[in-house]
Amino acid sequence: MRIDDLTIDELLELNKLICRRIEELQARQELGVLSRLNLGQAVSFETREGQIFGRVIKINRKTVVVQSEDQRQWKVSVALIQPLHDV
């Protein structure tokens, strides 16, 4: 199949399928992160201010509330959370 040979309708259908697959993969990845998170766990995430380090204080279905080292609370998408391993 050559993409240049597809009609607009065929391209739109292909786009729909690709978007659906991306959403499924992202949901699976988020579930994997959620399954590894615990209250009080050390995590990090990236913001415009730079890398933020903190502890999980609440776990929601699609977001995690993190209290940073400077006592600020951040509501962060699960996709952005990086669990840290205590040393």
Secondary structure by P-SEA (a helix, b strand, c coil): cccccccaaaaaaaaaaaaaaaaaaaaaaaaaaaaaccccccccccccccbbbbbbccccccbbbbbcccccccccccccbbbbbcc
